Amino acid sequence: MATPNRNRPAAVARQSGELASASAQVVAHRVARMVMAGPSPSARDRKEFQRMVNEKQQAFVESWLAMIGHTTATQWTLGTTAWRSLFYPWLGGGSMPADMVSQMQLASIGMIQKGLAPVHRKAMANARRLAKTPLR
């Protein structure tokens, strides 16, 4: 379900806070695991460490693709709005510059939200999973 425009900044703030908390938990668990594993990690540790790298790569790609998609769609919308306001003001569909600035701000917040979503989803899942996993 899409976040209403007026709630987007609050949603991004909540999402960022949850990401910060989950990331701290995951990093603490994994660093402790690395320290305990020492120079010769077990097969279970190696699997977790490889998973850590793969997840980051996947979340990074998903994040960039989501932001690119959102930005592309937004550029079309903003371009159409600008075109209408400049060349067809008598149609009543034109926007005032302040409206266009507000539209661009919401688009930027939407892009941040789209970019955070894959990273947030993965970090939250890892925090839940690792909270159940003993270090040894």
Disulfide bonds with the S-S distance in Angstrom:
none
